[in-house]
């Protein structure tokens, strides 16, 4: 039981990574026999499936407001693209 909190944290981090990797999939974590519902976590995608929306739902709107979404693509063969949410210095400051 001593490592239950650490294990739960590791599982949540894994689910956060899955939410970013698969923004159109719903994820739900329920901790059975938990003292409160604070340990439970749900990610439910909307129709837009943008990474900024995922960031707001996973890490919170305040942290996501300091980020920006970037896409890098290679149009030559083999074609590929990377979509990322990156922390932006100075973004979100008033």
C-alpha positions in Angstrom: 0.0 0.0 0.0 3.0 2.3 0.5 3.6 2.5 -3.2 0.0 2.8 -4.3 0.2 6.6 -4.6 3.3 6.3 -6.7 1.8 3.6 -8.9 -1.4 5.7 -9.4 0.7 8.7 -10.4 2.6 6.6 -13.0 -0.7 5.3 -14.4 -2.1 8.8 -14.7 1.0 10.0 -16.5 0.6 7.1 -18.9 -3.0 8.0 -19.5 -2.0 11.7 -20.1 0.4 10.5 -22.8 -2.2 8.3 -24.4 -4.7 11.3 -24.4 -2.1 13.4 -26.4 -1.3 10.5 -28.7 -5.0 9.6 -29.4 -7.0 12.8 -28.9 -10.2 11.2 -30.3 -10.3 8.4 -27.7 -12.1 8.7 -24.3 -10.1 7.7 -21.3 -11.5 7.1 -17.8 -9.7 6.1 -14.6 -11.7 5.1 -11.6 -10.0 4.3 -8.3 -12.0 1.7 -6.5 -12.3 2.1 -2.7 -10.8 5.5 -2.8 -11.6 7.9 0.0 -12.6 10.6 -2.4 -13.4 11.0 -6.1 -10.4 13.3 -6.5 -8.3 10.4 -7.6 -10.6 9.6 -10.5 -9.8 11.1 -13.9 -11.7 11.4 -17.2 -10.7 12.7 -20.6 -13.6 13.1 -23.1 -12.7 14.4 -26.5 -14.8 17.0 -28.4 -15.3 17.1 -32.1 -12.2 19.3 -32.7 -9.6 16.9 -31.3 -6.9 19.7 -31.2 -3.8 19.2 -29.1 -4.4 22.5 -27.3 -7.8 21.3 -26.2 -6.2 18.1 -24.9 -3.6 20.2 -23.1 -6.3 22.2 -21.4 -8.1 19.1 -20.3 -5.1 17.2 -19.2 -2.8 19.9 -17.5 -5.4 22.6 -17.1 -6.4 25.8 -19.0 -3.9 28.0 -17.0 -0.9 26.0 -18.1 -2.2 25.4 -21.6 -2.5 29.2 -22.0 1.3 29.4 -21.8 1.7 26.9 -24.7 1.3 27.0 -28.5 0.7 24.2 -31.0 3.3 23.5 -33.7 3.3 21.2 -36.7 6.4 20.2 -38.7 5.9 18.3 -41.9 8.0 16.7 -44.6 6.3 16.6 -48.0 8.9 14.4 -49.7 8.8 10.6 -49.5 8.5 9.2 -46.9 5.9 11.8 -45.8 5.5 12.5 -42.1 4.4 15.2 -39.7 4.9 15.9 -36.0 2.2 17.8 -34.1 3.3 19.1 -30.7 2.2 21.5 -27.9 5.2 23.5 -26.7 5.7 25.9 -23.8 6.0 29.4 -25.1 8.1 31.9 -23.1 6.1 35.1 -22.5 2.8 33.6 -23.8 -0.3 34.0 -21.6 1.3 36.9 -19.6 -0.8 40.0 -18.9 
